[in-house]
């Protein structure tokens, strides 16, 4: 804990110090209520000796009504509000900029503790609106077709910084006001970072998204996307039943080793087996895994790849989401032709798969899939060491 944090903790009742320390932010010395999952909020109020219903009250004020001022919580006594203000606050990431695309896509740059920035994207489509959120500052996996990996990895996001993206986005559309139609209907953890490498904070955040006292989003509409961190994936259904997507991008290990280096540690067969175990452990056995496949011209978009993919996934309950590659600065890859995309889709459809093709959205503001970060700031000097790709 920082010196500032230690000084502020000393202001708290000494009897509570040891019990509250796991909740306290090192930078401020206070508990950021924004990031407390329902279970942790209950534990927090039990430590304070308060009734359990206080946890639901505070969660509703923050996440249903968009309140970040404890004094505004009028169904909580003034004495308790004063006590809360002395040990806690409510902080979401700071919105640095907001850009709106001609197609309705909106991208925010948000600053988190320590000064680093992350990106969050909202994609409207017909009757639904999907929010794509980040779980880390940067990414360590170095997938060769993704711009985020080119900036290197800086740190995991706190639970408050993950759920805070949802809070900021909802407030920007005034959708936290009573009787206002919900704008954000779906949330996908497909932004910056690998969610399962930030396991605890991600689980806390997604459980808040699905909690009826918070955002109440259906479990079918909150999706965690992973490249395949198998030890974490094998733990996941013990703590949540979020929907699952896997970043596959290749029909065989040799090609996936090039595109997704993590595959060298956790190959495709092991990944699919782990996904099966996760899905079989869900209460709702009708759900399937979404397989994400980025189509790259001349790399993995040929009919031979589609045939191989059809065989690979034959006994795997899934739907397939084809994602045309979106170019970014200094990438050596190219977007596939429309004909190549349709041929690939058609072959898979003919083999009985449900296949969608992700429409490129927000590329005029660098918000399309794979484009987050834009012209990257490679703080780890990764490209200098390895050469540009």
C-alpha positions as CSV (number, residue, x, y, z in Angstrom):
1,X,0.0,0.0,0.0
2,X,1.3,3.5,-0.8
3,X,2.2,6.0,1.9
4,X,-0.8,8.0,1.1
5,X,-3.0,4.9,1.4
6,X,-1.5,4.0,4.7
7,X,-2.0,7.5,6.1
8,X,-5.7,7.4,5.1
9,X,-6.3,3.9,6.5
10,X,-5.1,5.2,9.8
11,X,-8.1,7.5,9.9
12,X,-10.5,4.5,9.9
13,X,-11.6,3.0,13.2
14,X,-8.6,0.8,14.1
15,X,-10.9,-2.1,14.8
16,X,-11.9,-2.1,11.1
17,X,-8.5,-1.6,9.5
18,X,-7.5,-5.2,9.1
19,X,-11.0,-6.3,7.9
20,X,-11.3,-3.5,5.4
21,X,-7.8,-3.7,3.9
22,X,-8.7,-6.2,1.2
23,X,-11.2,-3.7,-0.2
24,X,-9.1,-0.5,0.1
25,X,-7.6,1.1,-3.0
26,X,-3.9,1.8,-2.5
27,X,-4.0,5.1,-4.4
28,X,-6.8,6.7,-2.3
29,X,-6.8,4.7,0.9
30,X,-10.6,4.3,0.5
31,X,-12.9,1.6,-0.6
32,X,-14.2,2.2,-4.1
33,X,-17.8,1.0,-3.9
34,X,-18.0,1.0,-7.8
35,X,-16.1,-2.3,-8.1
36,X,-17.6,-4.3,-5.2
37,X,-19.4,-7.4,-6.5
38,X,-22.7,-8.3,-4.8
39,X,-21.0,-10.8,-2.5
40,X,-18.2,-8.3,-1.6
41,X,-20.7,-5.5,-1.0
42,X,-22.5,-7.8,1.5
43,X,-19.2,-8.6,3.2
44,X,-18.4,-4.9,3.3
45,X,-21.6,-3.9,5.1
46,X,-21.3,-6.9,7.5
47,X,-17.9,-5.7,8.5
48,X,-19.4,-2.3,9.3
49,X,-22.1,-4.1,11.3
50,X,-24.9,-2.9,9.0
51,X,-28.0,-4.8,7.8
52,X,-27.5,-6.9,4.6
53,X,-30.1,-4.9,2.6
54,X,-27.8,-1.9,2.6
55,X,-25.7,-3.7,0.0
56,X,-28.6,-3.9,-2.4
57,X,-29.5,-0.2,-1.7
58,X,-26.0,1.0,-2.6
59,X,-25.7,-1.2,-5.7
60,X,-29.0,0.1,-7.0
61,X,-28.1,3.7,-6.4
62,X,-24.8,3.3,-8.3
63,X,-25.6,0.9,-11.1
64,X,-29.4,1.5,-11.7
65,X,-29.5,5.2,-11.1
66,X,-25.9,6.2,-12.0
67,X,-25.2,7.9,-8.6
68,X,-21.6,8.6,-7.6
69,X,-22.4,10.9,-4.7
70,X,-23.0,9.1,-1.4
71,X,-25.0,12.1,-0.1
72,X,-27.6,11.5,-2.9
73,X,-28.5,8.1,-1.4
74,X,-31.6,9.4,0.5
75,X,-32.9,6.1,1.8
76,X,-29.7,5.7,3.8
77,X,-29.4,7.5,7.1
78,X,-27.3,10.6,7.3
79,X,-25.1,9.0,10.0
80,X,-24.4,6.0,7.8
81,X,-23.8,8.3,4.7
82,X,-21.2,10.3,6.8
83,X,-19.6,7.0,7.8
84,X,-19.4,5.8,4.3
85,X,-17.9,9.0,3.0
86,X,-15.1,8.7,5.6
87,X,-14.0,5.2,4.3
88,X,-15.4,4.9,0.8
89,X,-16.0,6.7,-2.5
90,X,-17.5,5.9,-5.9
91,X,-15.1,6.3,-8.9
92,X,-15.4,5.2,-12.5
93,X,-12.6,5.8,-15.1
94,X,-12.3,9.3,-16.4
95,X,-13.7,9.9,-19.9
96,X,-10.9,11.6,-21.8
97,X,-12.6,11.6,-25.2
98,X,-15.7,10.4,-27.1
99,X,-16.0,9.9,-30.8
100,X,-19.1,9.1,-32.8
101,X,-18.9,7.3,-36.1
102,X,-21.1,8.0,-39.1
103,X,-22.7,4.6,-38.6
104,X,-23.7,5.3,-34.9
105,X,-20.8,3.5,-33.3
106,X,-19.4,5.4,-30.3
107,X,-15.9,5.0,-28.9
108,X,-14.6,6.4,-25.6
109,X,-11.1,6.7,-24.4
110,X,-11.0,6.4,-20.6
111,X,-8.2,7.2,-18.2
112,X,-7.7,4.8,-15.3
113,X,-5.7,5.0,-12.1
114,X,-2.0,5.7,-12.8
115,X,-2.7,7.7,-16.0
116,X,-3.0,4.9,-18.6
117,X,-5.9,4.9,-21.1
118,X,-8.3,2.2,-22.3
119,X,-10.9,2.1,-25.0
120,X,-14.6,1.1,-24.9
121,X,-16.9,0.8,-27.9
122,X,-20.7,0.9,-28.3
123,X,-22.2,-0.7,-31.4
124,X,-25.9,-0.1,-32.1
125,X,-27.7,-2.6,-34.3
126,X,-31.5,-2.7,-34.9
127,X,-33.1,-3.4,-31.5
128,X,-29.9,-4.1,-29.6
129,X,-26.8,-2.2,-28.5
130,X,-23.6,-4.0,-27.8
131,X,-20.9,-2.6,-25.5
132,X,-17.4,-3.9,-26.1
133,X,-15.2,-3.4,-23.0
134,X,-11.6,-3.8,-22.0
135,X,-10.2,-6.0,-19.2
136,X,-6.5,-4.9,-19.3
137,X,-4.3,-2.0,-20.2
138,X,-2.7,-3.5,-23.3
139,X,-2.3,-7.2,-23.8
140,X,0.5,-9.7,-23.4
141,X,-0.7,-12.4,-25.8
142,X,0.8,-10.8,-29.0
143,X,-1.9,-12.1,-31.4
144,X,-0.4,-11.1,-34.7
145,X,-3.6,-9.6,-36.2
146,X,-4.6,-7.4,-33.3
147,X,-3.4,-3.8,-32.8
148,X,-3.8,-4.0,-29.0
149,X,-1.0,-6.5,-28.6
150,X,1.4,-4.2,-30.4
151,X,1.4,-1.8,-27.4
152,X,2.5,-4.5,-24.9
153,X,1.0,-5.1,-21.5
154,X,0.8,-2.6,-18.7
155,X,-1.5,-3.9,-16.1
156,X,-4.8,-5.5,-15.2
157,X,-7.9,-3.4,-14.8
158,X,-9.5,-3.3,-11.4
159,X,-13.1,-4.5,-11.1
160,X,-14.2,-0.8,-10.7
161,X,-12.4,0.0,-13.9
162,X,-14.1,-2.8,-15.8
163,X,-17.7,-2.2,-14.6
164,X,-17.0,1.6,-14.7
165,X,-16.9,1.4,-18.5
166,X,-20.5,0.1,-18.4
167,X,-21.4,2.8,-15.9
168,X,-19.9,5.6,-18.0
169,X,-21.4,4.3,-21.3
170,X,-24.9,3.9,-19.7
171,X,-24.8,7.4,-18.3
172,X,-23.7,8.9,-21.6
173,X,-27.0,7.7,-23.1
174,X,-29.0,8.7,-20.0
175,X,-30.1,5.1,-19.9
176,X,-29.8,5.0,-16.1
177,X,-32.7,7.4,-15.7
178,X,-36.0,5.9,-14.6
179,X,-38.4,4.8,-17.4
180,X,-35.7,5.3,-20.0
181,X,-35.4,2.4,-22.5
182,X,-32.2,0.3,-22.0
183,X,-29.7,1.3,-24.7
184,X,-27.0,-1.3,-23.7
185,X,-28.5,-4.7,-24.1
186,X,-25.3,-6.8,-24.6
187,X,-21.8,-6.6,-23.1
188,X,-18.8,-8.3,-24.6
189,X,-15.4,-8.6,-23.1
190,X,-13.7,-8.3,-26.4
191,X,-11.8,-5.0,-26.0
192,X,-8.2,-4.6,-24.9
193,X,-6.7,-7.5,-23.0
194,X,-7.3,-11.2,-22.3
195,X,-10.1,-11.4,-19.7
196,X,-9.0,-14.7,-18.1
197,X,-5.6,-13.3,-17.3
198,X,-7.4,-10.9,-15.0
199,X,-9.7,-13.5,-13.6
200,X,-10.9,-12.2,-10.2
201,X,-11.6,-8.7,-11.3
202,X,-13.4,-9.9,-14.5
203,X,-15.6,-12.3,-12.6
204,X,-16.6,-9.6,-10.1
205,X,-17.5,-7.2,-12.9
206,X,-19.5,-9.7,-15.0
207,X,-21.4,-10.8,-12.0
208,X,-22.4,-7.2,-11.4
209,X,-23.5,-6.8,-15.0
210,X,-25.9,-9.8,-14.6
211,X,-27.1,-8.9,-11.1
212,X,-30.7,-7.8,-10.9
213,X,-29.9,-5.0,-8.5
214,X,-27.3,-3.6,-10.9
215,X,-27.7,-3.9,-14.7
216,X,-29.7,-7.0,-14.9
217,X,-28.3,-8.1,-18.2
218,X,-29.2,-11.6,-19.3
219,X,-26.5,-14.3,-18.9
220,X,-26.9,-15.0,-22.6
221,X,-26.1,-11.3,-23.4
222,X,-22.8,-11.0,-21.4
223,X,-20.0,-12.7,-23.2
224,X,-16.5,-13.3,-22.2
225,X,-14.1,-13.8,-25.1
226,X,-10.8,-15.7,-24.5
227,X,-7.9,-16.9,-26.5
228,X,-7.7,-20.0,-24.3
229,X,-6.2,-19.5,-20.9
230,X,-7.2,-23.0,-19.9
231,X,-6.5,-23.2,-16.1
232,X,-8.7,-20.1,-15.7
233,X,-11.3,-21.4,-18.1
234,X,-11.6,-24.6,-16.1
235,X,-12.3,-22.5,-12.9
236,X,-14.8,-20.2,-14.5
237,X,-18.1,-22.0,-14.1
238,X,-17.5,-22.4,-10.4
239,X,-18.0,-18.6,-10.0
240,X,-20.1,-17.4,-12.9
241,X,-22.2,-18.6,-15.8
242,X,-21.4,-15.9,-18.3
243,X,-21.6,-16.8,-22.0
244,X,-18.4,-17.9,-23.7
245,X,-16.6,-17.0,-26.9
246,X,-13.3,-18.3,-28.0
247,X,-10.8,-16.6,-30.3
248,X,-10.0,-19.4,-32.6
249,X,-9.0,-17.8,-36.0
250,X,-7.4,-21.0,-37.4
251,X,-8.5,-24.6,-38.1
252,X,-5.2,-26.2,-37.1
253,X,-2.5,-25.8,-34.6
254,X,0.3,-25.0,-37.1
255,X,-1.6,-21.9,-38.4
256,X,-3.0,-20.9,-35.0
257,X,0.5,-21.0,-33.5
258,X,1.4,-18.2,-35.9
259,X,-1.7,-16.1,-35.3
260,X,-2.3,-16.8,-31.6
261,X,1.0,-17.7,-29.9
262,X,-0.8,-18.9,-26.7
263,X,-1.8,-21.9,-28.8
264,X,1.7,-23.3,-28.4
265,X,0.9,-23.7,-24.7
266,X,-2.8,-24.6,-25.0
267,X,-3.5,-26.3,-28.4
268,X,-6.9,-26.4,-30.1
269,X,-8.0,-29.8,-28.8
270,X,-7.3,-28.9,-25.2
271,X,-9.1,-25.5,-25.7
272,X,-12.2,-27.2,-27.2
273,X,-12.3,-29.8,-24.4
274,X,-12.1,-27.1,-21.8
275,X,-15.0,-25.2,-23.5
276,X,-17.1,-28.4,-23.5
277,X,-16.5,-28.8,-19.7
278,X,-17.5,-25.2,-19.1
279,X,-20.7,-25.4,-21.2
280,X,-21.7,-28.8,-19.7
281,X,-21.4,-27.2,-16.2
282,X,-23.9,-24.5,-16.9
283,X,-27.5,-24.8,-15.6
284,X,-28.8,-23.8,-19.1
285,X,-27.5,-26.7,-21.3
286,X,-29.0,-25.1,-24.5
287,X,-26.3,-22.5,-24.7
288,X,-23.5,-22.9,-27.2
289,X,-20.0,-21.4,-27.5
290,X,-19.4,-18.7,-30.0
291,X,-16.3,-19.4,-32.2
292,X,-14.6,-16.2,-33.4
293,X,-12.7,-16.5,-36.6
294,X,-10.9,-13.4,-38.0
295,X,-10.6,-13.8,-41.8
296,X,-7.3,-12.6,-43.1
297,X,-6.6,-12.4,-46.9
298,X,-4.4,-15.2,-48.1
299,X,-3.7,-16.5,-44.6
300,X,-6.8,-18.3,-43.3
301,X,-9.6,-17.4,-45.6
302,X,-9.4,-20.2,-48.2
303,X,-12.0,-22.9,-48.9
304,X,-9.5,-25.5,-47.6
305,X,-9.5,-23.6,-44.3
306,X,-13.3,-23.6,-44.2
307,X,-13.4,-27.3,-44.9
308,X,-10.9,-28.0,-42.2
309,X,-12.8,-25.8,-39.7
310,X,-16.1,-27.7,-40.5
311,X,-14.4,-31.0,-39.6
312,X,-12.7,-29.6,-36.5
313,X,-16.0,-28.3,-35.0
314,X,-18.2,-31.2,-36.1
315,X,-18.9,-32.5,-32.6
316,X,-18.6,-29.1,-30.9
317,X,-21.8,-27.2,-30.0
318,X,-21.2,-23.8,-31.4
319,X,-22.1,-20.9,-33.6
320,X,-19.4,-19.3,-35.8
321,X,-18.8,-15.5,-36.0
322,X,-16.6,-14.6,-39.0
323,X,-14.8,-11.3,-38.5
324,X,-13.2,-9.7,-41.6
325,X,-9.7,-8.4,-40.7
326,X,-9.6,-4.6,-40.1
327,X,-6.2,-3.1,-41.2
328,X,-4.3,-1.0,-38.7
329,X,-1.0,0.9,-39.0
330,X,2.1,-1.2,-39.6
331,X,0.1,-4.5,-40.0
332,X,1.2,-6.7,-42.8
333,X,-2.2,-8.4,-43.1
334,X,-5.0,-7.4,-45.5
335,X,-8.8,-7.6,-45.4
336,X,-10.3,-10.5,-47.4
337,X,-12.5,-9.8,-50.4
338,X,-16.3,-9.9,-50.2
339,X,-16.3,-13.0,-52.4
340,X,-13.8,-14.8,-50.1
341,X,-15.9,-14.0,-47.1
342,X,-19.1,-15.3,-48.7
343,X,-17.6,-18.5,-50.0
344,X,-16.2,-19.2,-46.5
345,X,-19.5,-18.5,-44.9
346,X,-21.5,-20.6,-47.5
347,X,-19.3,-23.7,-47.1
348,X,-19.8,-23.6,-43.3
349,X,-23.5,-23.0,-43.6
350,X,-23.8,-26.0,-46.0
351,X,-22.2,-28.1,-43.3
352,X,-24.9,-27.2,-40.9
353,X,-23.3,-24.4,-38.9
354,X,-25.0,-21.2,-37.8
355,X,-22.7,-18.5,-39.2
356,X,-22.7,-14.8,-38.9
357,X,-20.4,-12.3,-40.5
358,X,-19.6,-9.4,-38.3
359,X,-20.2,-6.1,-40.1
360,X,-17.3,-3.7,-39.9
361,X,-18.5,-0.8,-37.7
362,X,-16.7,2.3,-36.5
363,X,-13.6,1.9,-38.7
364,X,-13.6,5.7,-39.3
365,X,-12.9,6.2,-35.6
366,X,-10.6,3.2,-35.2
367,X,-13.3,1.4,-33.3
368,X,-13.6,-1.7,-35.5
369,X,-12.7,-5.1,-34.2
370,X,-8.9,-5.4,-33.8
371,X,-8.4,-1.7,-34.2
372,X,-8.5,-0.6,-30.6
373,X,-5.5,1.7,-29.7
374,X,-5.2,2.9,-33.3
375,X,-1.6,4.1,-33.7
376,X,-0.2,2.2,-30.8
377,X,2.1,3.6,-28.2
378,X,4.4,0.6,-27.6
379,X,5.5,1.3,-24.0
380,X,7.3,-2.1,-23.8
381,X,9.3,-1.3,-27.0
382,X,8.2,-4.7,-28.3
383,X,8.3,-3.7,-32.0
384,X,11.8,-2.3,-31.6
385,X,13.0,-5.6,-30.3
386,X,11.2,-7.8,-32.8
387,X,10.7,-5.7,-35.9
388,X,7.5,-4.3,-37.2
389,X,4.8,-6.7,-38.4
